[in-house]
Amino acid sequence: MAAWLLLVHATATLLLPFTALPLPAGLLVAAGILASLAWYWPRHASRTSAASIRTLTWDGDGTCHLQRRGGAVSRATLCRQAFIQPWLVILQLRENGRLRRHLVILPDMLDSVAFRRLRVRLGMELGQADAPH
């Protein structure tokens, strides 16, 4: 996850000089890119934020229980939209009925059999069984 975050933010930063933005606007965009990296790094890469998700338990009815780094457990609902590919799964979760969270799952976060089973279950239960996997 750290590599993905660095790659995406570095690419955006390196492309800035090739845009037609005036210098003040380019600096503002660069500051936004750095702020984005500062926001997502502790939540997804280093998982040092108390809000970062440590474990997800998915019940059969679409309800999920999220355990945070700080130990707090919250209840969430799995949204029907998900990005499911052999190299990446992104889940959308709703907490408290309104707050949307995204959980990024890379293949090396699980063993290969568990990752494949997750993709198959998501495809079937979310109605995306005919999506390319």
N, C-alpha and C positions, 0 to 999 in steps of 0.2 A: 504494500500500500504506500509505503514511503517513496518507493521509486516512481509509482504512478503520480503521486502528488507533486514530486519534484519535476518530473518530466512535463506534466501539463502546465505548471506554473512557469517553468523555465522557457518552454516553447512560446508561451504567450508573451513573456518578457522579451525574448529574443526577436520576436516578430514586430514589436513596437516600432523600431527605427524604420521599418519598411512601409509603415502606414503614412497616410497624408495628414496625420494629426498635427496641429500646431504644438509647440513645445509645452505650454501649460497643460493642454489636454492630455498629452502623452505622459506627462509626469503624474497627472491625476489618475490615469488608467494604471500606470505602474504602481502607484500607491494602493490602488484597489486590488491589484494582483497580489502584492505583498500582504495586505490585510486578509485576503482570502487564504493565503498560505498559513498565516499566523492563526486564523480561526480553525482551519481543518486539521492542521498538524497534530495538536494535542488530542483531538477527538478521534482521529482515524489512524494516524501513523504511530505516534508514540503511546497513545492511549493513556496519557497522564491526566487527562481531564476527568473530573468526577462524573461528568455526563457521558463518558464513553461507555459503550455497551460491551460487557465482558461475555455474557452468554445470552442466548435466545432459546427459549423453549416454545415450540410451536404445537399447540393442541389441534385436534382434528377439526374443530369448528372455526378455525381462522383466528383464534385468540392466541396471542403470544405473551409470554412473560419475559421481560427484559431485566437482566441484572446488571447494574452499573458498577463501575470501578469502585465507587464509594460504598457499595454494598446494598444500596437501595434497589428494590424490586418494583417495577411498574408493569401495568397491563397495557397492551397495545393490540390493535387489530391490523391484520395483514391486508393491505389494499390489493385489489384485483390486478393492478398494473405492476409488472415486474419485468426487468431486463434479464433474460435467461439465455446465456450463451455458454459454450464449453469452456471459455476462458474467463468468464465473469458473470456473477449474479448480483443484481441490485434489487433489493426489496424496498417497498414503500410501506411504512408503518404509520398508523394514526394512534396518538396517545391522547387521552382525555377528549376524544371525539373531534379534535380540531388540529392538534399539533402534528405536522407531518415530519417524519424522520426517514432517512434513507440509510439502509445498511448494505454496505458493499462487502461481498464475499468473493475472495479470490480462490482459485483452485488449491493453492498451497496452504490455505487455512484449515482444510479438512483433508482426510485421506481420500484417494481417488474414488473409491467405491461410495463413500458417504457423499461426496460432492456430486457424483452422477445420480445417486438416489434422490438427493435434494432437488436437482434440476428436473428429474422425471416427476416427482411429487408436485412440485410447483407447477409444472406444465399441465398436469392433469387436474389438480384442484383449482387452479386459477383460470382454467378454460383456455390455456395456451398450448394445448397438447399438439396442435398442428403447426406451432411455430418452429422455426429451424433451431435445432439443438446441436 
